[in-house]
Amino acid sequence: MTAAAGEVPDTGASFRAEIYEQPDALIRLIEAPATAAACDALAEGGRRTVRLVGHGSSDAAASYGVYAFGLLPGWTAMRDSISLTVYYDAQIALVESVVIGLSQSGRTPDVVEYATRARSRGAATIAVTNDPGSSLAEACDVTLPLAAGPERSVAASKTYLNTVAAMLLLAGSAAGRREETAEVIRTTAEVLRTALPALEEAASRLATAFAYVGRMYVIGRGIEFATAREIALKLTETCRVAAEPLTATDLVHGPIAAVDALVPVWTIASPDESLHAVKDAAARARDAGAVLIASGSAASDIDGAAYRLPVPPAPTPLAAPLLSVVAGQLFAAALARMKGLDPDQPERLSKVTLAP
């Protein structure tokens, strides 16, 4: 039900509260004994190929995991095809692989089935889930509990952030840098805690300019493509915005033809090696008439942006997605509220994530 004209409904209380719980959730993750055990199991396993499987927000976090494992220990990591194994029963050699099943609920059927088959074929298996008593945890050798606590809003926030942090911790441990990586996450959590009120205020102001929006592109590159995917998902499920995530390069391979003044382009700019590609994509979108939104800690580097939603710098480039995604979460919460929509209970969606 939408609000009457001029009336802003009081909706999304759980989503907002859970966004604000994220700093504490990150601290719980790095301090949990089960986290250290899962990191040790991965680091000591002797396998150097990682296969990541998940859906939705978990799959967005897997996009980040590909970069975390590639940049820290130098391992090959991929978002693997679930269908090849579960539906087509392809006899892929898995004995040299570590399979990491990502599911906030731990009950996603085909992720559980993939992990079960992979384990039977000799893969080492790790469950990353918010429910350590779930069927995914039972199917895997080791479980890394997300320790996010109960998440009542259908729109995921702290389970996503902790899944990204779990990927960073696992990759840091594989590189022999677990304590250093944990300290990076701890510092990032405190940066986020301090930034949240001002970031929410800025996101709320920005949302007033986009109540009309029905479509949007969200652009990221490298480690921030995961952020683009997650922000697009949040806008789609909570605000009914047909938001499509694209890499900076993908934009010019077809989608740029659909860009005009009615299709805003959200860019995620972080100060790393991919920034030049994001700046180029933003320039092309601006030249096509798009309204540009620049977010991320390098938002000021995006020329011609009509709106900016910067976040504080992260202690290391790989930690940047833990901050940049929160700008999108808060924007989605504010925009949904303006539209009279409830991100806690979006139409045709239901929550499956549980916690003990």
C-alpha positions as CSV (number, residue, x, y, z in Angstrom):
1,M,0.0,0.0,0.0
2,T,1.4,3.4,-0.9
3,A,1.1,6.5,1.3
4,A,-1.3,9.3,0.7
5,A,0.1,12.4,-1.2
6,G,2.6,14.2,1.0
7,E,2.6,11.5,3.6
8,V,5.8,9.5,4.3
9,P,4.9,6.1,5.9
10,D,6.9,4.7,8.8
11,T,8.2,1.6,7.1
12,G,11.4,-0.3,6.9
13,A,12.3,-0.1,10.6
14,S,14.0,-3.5,10.6
15,F,16.0,-2.8,7.4
16,R,17.3,0.5,8.9
17,A,18.0,-1.0,12.3
18,E,20.0,-3.8,10.7
19,I,22.0,-1.4,8.6
20,Y,23.0,0.3,11.8
21,E,23.9,-3.1,13.4
22,Q,26.5,-3.9,10.7
23,P,29.5,-2.6,12.7
24,D,28.7,-4.8,15.6
25,A,28.0,-7.7,13.3
26,L,31.5,-7.3,11.7
27,I,33.1,-7.4,15.1
28,R,31.2,-10.6,16.1
29,L,32.4,-12.3,12.9
30,I,36.1,-11.6,13.4
31,E,35.9,-12.6,17.1
32,A,34.0,-15.8,16.7
33,P,36.1,-19.0,17.4
34,A,34.4,-20.8,14.6
35,T,35.7,-18.2,12.2
36,A,39.3,-18.9,13.1
37,A,38.7,-22.7,12.8
38,A,37.3,-22.3,9.2
39,C,40.1,-20.0,8.2
40,D,42.7,-22.5,9.6
41,A,41.0,-25.3,7.7
42,L,41.3,-23.4,4.4
43,A,44.8,-22.3,4.9
44,E,46.1,-25.7,5.8
45,G,44.2,-27.7,3.2
46,G,46.8,-27.5,0.4
47,R,44.3,-26.7,-2.3
48,R,44.6,-23.5,-4.4
49,T,41.4,-23.5,-6.5
50,V,38.3,-22.0,-4.9
51,R,34.8,-22.6,-6.3
52,L,32.1,-20.2,-5.0
53,V,28.4,-20.9,-5.3
54,G,25.4,-18.9,-4.1
55,H,22.4,-16.9,-5.3
56,G,21.3,-13.3,-4.8
57,S,23.3,-11.3,-2.3
58,S,25.4,-14.4,-1.6
59,D,26.4,-14.5,-5.3
60,A,27.2,-10.8,-5.3
61,A,29.5,-11.5,-2.4
62,A,31.1,-14.3,-4.4
63,S,32.0,-11.7,-7.1
64,Y,34.0,-10.0,-4.4
65,G,35.6,-13.3,-3.3
66,V,37.0,-13.8,-6.7
67,Y,39.1,-10.7,-6.3
68,A,40.0,-11.3,-2.6
69,F,41.4,-14.7,-3.3
70,G,43.2,-13.6,-6.5
71,L,44.8,-10.5,-4.9
72,L,45.8,-11.8,-1.5
73,P,47.0,-15.5,-1.7
74,G,47.1,-15.4,-5.5
75,W,44.7,-18.4,-5.8
76,T,42.3,-19.0,-8.7
77,A,38.7,-18.4,-7.5
78,M,35.6,-18.5,-9.6
79,R,31.8,-18.2,-9.3
80,D,31.1,-21.7,-10.4
81,S,28.1,-23.0,-12.3
82,I,25.6,-24.7,-10.0
83,S,23.5,-26.0,-13.0
84,L,26.5,-27.9,-14.5
85,T,26.8,-30.0,-11.4
86,V,23.3,-30.1,-10.0
87,Y,21.1,-30.3,-13.1
88,Y,23.5,-31.6,-15.8
89,D,25.6,-33.8,-13.5
90,A,28.7,-32.8,-15.3
91,Q,31.7,-34.9,-14.1
92,I,33.9,-31.9,-13.3
93,A,37.2,-32.8,-11.5
94,L,36.8,-31.3,-8.0
95,V,39.3,-33.2,-5.9
96,E,41.8,-30.3,-6.1
97,S,39.2,-27.6,-5.3
98,V,37.8,-25.9,-2.2
99,V,34.1,-25.4,-2.6
100,I,32.6,-22.5,-0.6
101,G,28.8,-22.6,-0.4
102,L,27.3,-19.2,0.3
103,S,23.8,-19.1,1.7
104,Q,22.6,-16.7,4.4
105,S,19.8,-19.1,5.4
106,G,21.9,-22.3,4.7
107,R,18.8,-23.7,3.1
108,T,19.1,-22.8,-0.6
109,P,18.4,-26.2,-2.2
110,D,20.7,-26.3,-5.2
111,V,23.6,-24.7,-3.2
112,V,23.2,-27.5,-0.6
113,E,23.0,-30.1,-3.4
114,Y,26.1,-28.7,-5.1
115,A,28.1,-28.9,-1.8
116,T,26.9,-32.4,-1.2
117,R,28.0,-33.7,-4.6
118,A,31.3,-31.8,-4.5
119,R,32.1,-33.3,-1.1
120,S,31.3,-36.8,-2.4
121,R,33.7,-36.2,-5.3
122,G,36.6,-35.2,-3.0
123,A,36.4,-31.5,-2.8
124,A,37.0,-29.7,0.5
125,T,33.8,-27.9,1.4
126,I,33.1,-24.8,3.6
127,A,29.7,-23.5,4.4
128,V,29.4,-19.7,4.9
129,T,25.9,-19.2,6.4
130,N,24.1,-17.4,9.2
131,D,22.7,-20.6,10.5
132,P,25.4,-23.1,11.7
133,G,22.6,-25.7,12.2
134,S,21.4,-25.5,8.6
135,S,21.4,-28.2,5.9
136,L,24.3,-26.4,4.1
137,A,26.4,-26.6,7.3
138,E,25.6,-30.3,7.6
139,A,26.6,-30.9,4.0
140,C,30.0,-29.3,4.3
141,D,33.2,-30.3,6.1
142,V,33.6,-26.9,7.9
143,T,31.2,-24.1,8.7
144,L,32.0,-20.4,9.0
145,P,29.0,-18.9,10.7
146,L,28.3,-15.3,9.7
147,A,27.4,-14.3,13.3
148,A,25.2,-11.5,11.9
149,G,22.4,-12.3,14.3
150,P,18.7,-12.4,13.3
151,E,17.9,-10.5,10.2
152,R,14.2,-9.8,10.0
153,S,14.0,-7.5,6.9
154,V,13.6,-9.4,3.7
155,A,16.2,-6.9,2.2
156,A,19.5,-8.3,3.4
157,S,22.1,-5.9,4.9
158,K,24.3,-7.3,7.6
159,T,24.3,-10.8,6.3
160,Y,25.6,-9.5,3.0
161,L,28.3,-7.3,4.6
162,N,29.4,-10.2,6.8
163,T,29.6,-12.5,3.8
164,V,31.9,-10.1,2.1
165,A,34.0,-9.8,5.3
166,A,34.1,-13.6,5.5
167,M,35.5,-13.8,2.0
168,L,38.2,-11.2,3.0
169,L,39.1,-13.2,6.1
170,L,39.3,-16.5,4.3
171,A,41.5,-15.0,1.6
172,G,43.7,-13.2,4.1
173,S,44.1,-16.4,6.1
174,A,45.1,-18.3,2.9
175,A,47.8,-15.6,2.4
176,G,49.1,-16.1,6.0
177,R,47.7,-12.7,7.0
178,R,44.7,-13.5,9.2
179,E,45.4,-11.2,12.1
180,E,46.2,-8.3,9.8
181,T,43.0,-8.9,7.8
182,A,40.9,-9.1,11.0
183,E,42.4,-5.8,12.2
184,V,41.5,-4.2,8.8
185,I,37.9,-5.4,9.2
186,R,37.8,-4.1,12.8
187,T,39.0,-0.7,11.8
188,T,36.5,-0.6,8.9
189,A,33.7,-1.4,11.3
190,E,34.6,1.6,13.5
191,V,34.9,3.8,10.4
192,L,31.4,2.7,9.4
193,R,30.0,3.2,12.9
194,T,31.1,6.8,12.9
195,A,30.0,7.5,9.4
196,L,26.5,6.0,9.5
197,P,24.4,9.0,10.7
198,A,25.8,11.5,8.3
199,L,25.7,9.0,5.4
200,E,22.0,8.3,6.2
201,E,21.2,12.0,6.1
202,A,23.0,12.4,2.8
203,A,21.3,9.4,1.3
204,S,17.9,10.6,2.4
205,R,18.4,14.0,0.8
206,L,19.5,12.3,-2.4
207,A,16.5,10.0,-2.5
208,T,14.1,13.0,-2.8
209,A,15.5,13.7,-6.3
210,F,14.8,10.1,-7.6
211,A,11.2,9.3,-6.6
212,Y,10.4,9.2,-10.3
213,V,13.0,6.7,-11.3
214,G,11.9,3.4,-12.8
215,R,15.2,2.2,-14.3
216,M,18.8,2.7,-13.4
217,Y,22.3,1.3,-14.3
218,V,24.7,0.7,-11.4
219,I,28.3,0.7,-12.6
220,G,31.3,-0.9,-10.8
221,R,34.5,-2.5,-11.8
222,G,36.9,-4.9,-10.1
223,I,36.3,-5.4,-6.5
224,E,33.4,-3.0,-6.6
225,F,31.4,-4.9,-9.2
226,A,30.1,-7.0,-6.2
227,T,28.9,-3.7,-4.7
228,A,27.2,-2.7,-8.0
229,R,25.4,-6.0,-8.0
230,E,24.2,-5.7,-4.4
231,I,23.1,-2.1,-4.7
232,A,21.1,-2.9,-7.9
233,L,19.5,-5.8,-6.1
234,K,18.5,-3.6,-3.2
235,L,17.0,-1.0,-5.5
236,T,15.1,-3.7,-7.4
237,E,13.6,-5.6,-4.4
238,T,12.9,-2.6,-2.1
239,C,12.1,0.3,-4.5
240,R,10.7,-1.5,-7.6
241,V,13.5,0.1,-9.7
242,A,14.6,-2.0,-12.6
243,A,18.3,-1.6,-11.7
244,E,20.9,-3.4,-13.8
245,P,24.5,-3.9,-12.5
246,L,27.2,-3.5,-15.2
247,T,30.9,-3.4,-15.3
248,A,32.3,-0.2,-16.5
249,T,33.2,-1.9,-19.8
250,D,29.9,-3.7,-20.2
251,L,28.1,-0.3,-20.3
252,V,29.6,0.6,-23.7
253,H,28.9,-2.8,-25.2
254,G,25.2,-2.3,-25.8
255,P,23.5,-0.8,-22.7
256,I,24.8,2.7,-23.5
257,A,22.2,2.8,-26.3
258,A,19.4,2.9,-23.7
259,V,20.9,5.7,-21.6
260,D,19.2,9.1,-21.5
261,A,18.0,11.6,-19.0
262,L,15.4,9.2,-17.6
263,V,17.9,6.4,-16.9
264,P,20.2,7.5,-14.1
265,V,23.7,5.9,-13.8
266,W,25.0,5.2,-10.4
267,T,28.8,4.9,-10.4
268,I,30.9,3.3,-7.6
269,A,34.4,4.9,-7.5
270,S,37.1,3.6,-5.2
271,P,40.8,4.6,-5.4
272,D,42.2,1.4,-6.9
273,E,43.5,0.2,-10.3
274,S,40.0,0.1,-11.8
275,L,39.1,3.7,-11.2
276,H,40.1,4.9,-14.6
277,A,37.6,2.5,-16.2
278,V,34.8,3.8,-14.0
279,K,35.7,7.4,-14.8
280,D,35.6,6.6,-18.5
281,A,32.2,4.9,-18.2
282,A,30.8,7.8,-16.3
283,A,32.0,10.2,-19.0
284,R,30.3,8.2,-21.7
285,A,27.1,8.0,-19.7
286,R,27.2,11.8,-19.1
287,D,27.7,12.5,-22.8
288,A,24.7,10.3,-23.5
289,G,22.5,12.6,-21.3
290,A,22.4,10.4,-18.1
291,V,22.1,11.9,-14.7
292,L,25.2,10.7,-12.8
293,I,25.3,9.7,-9.2
294,A,28.9,9.2,-7.9
295,S,29.4,7.2,-4.8
296,G,32.4,5.5,-3.1
297,S,35.4,7.0,-1.5
298,A,36.6,8.4,-4.8
299,A,33.3,10.0,-5.7
300,S,35.0,13.3,-6.2
301,D,36.9,11.9,-9.1
302,I,33.8,11.4,-11.2
303,D,33.6,14.5,-13.4
304,G,30.2,15.9,-14.1
305,A,28.2,14.0,-11.5
306,A,24.9,15.7,-10.7
307,Y,24.8,14.0,-7.3
308,R,27.5,12.6,-5.0
309,L,27.2,10.2,-2.1
310,P,30.8,9.6,-0.9
311,V,31.9,7.3,1.8
312,P,35.0,7.5,4.0
313,P,38.2,5.9,2.8
314,A,38.8,2.3,3.8
315,P,42.0,1.2,5.5
316,T,42.9,-0.9,2.5
317,P,41.4,-1.0,-1.0
318,L,40.0,-4.5,-0.5
319,A,38.0,-3.3,2.5
320,A,36.3,-0.5,0.4
321,P,33.3,-2.6,-0.5
322,L,32.4,-2.9,3.2
323,L,31.8,0.8,3.2
324,S,30.6,1.6,-0.4
325,V,27.7,-0.8,-0.3
326,V,26.2,0.9,2.8
327,A,25.6,4.1,0.8
328,G,23.4,2.1,-1.5
329,Q,21.6,0.3,1.3
330,L,20.7,3.6,3.0
331,F,19.6,5.2,-0.4
332,A,17.4,2.2,-1.1
333,A,15.8,2.4,2.4
334,A,15.1,6.2,2.0
335,L,13.8,5.8,-1.6
336,A,11.5,2.9,-0.6
337,R,10.1,4.9,2.3
338,M,9.5,7.9,0.0
339,K,7.6,5.7,-2.4
340,G,5.5,4.2,0.3
341,L,7.1,0.8,0.0
342,D,8.2,-1.4,2.8
343,P,11.7,-2.9,2.4
344,D,11.0,-5.2,5.4
345,Q,8.3,-6.9,3.4
346,P,8.7,-6.4,-0.4
347,E,6.0,-7.6,-2.7
348,R,6.2,-11.3,-3.7
349,L,9.4,-11.9,-1.5
350,S,9.8,-13.7,1.7
351,K,12.6,-14.1,4.2
352,V,14.5,-17.4,4.6
353,T,17.5,-16.3,6.6
354,L,17.6,-17.6,10.1
355,A,19.9,-17.4,13.1
356,P,20.2,-19.4,16.2
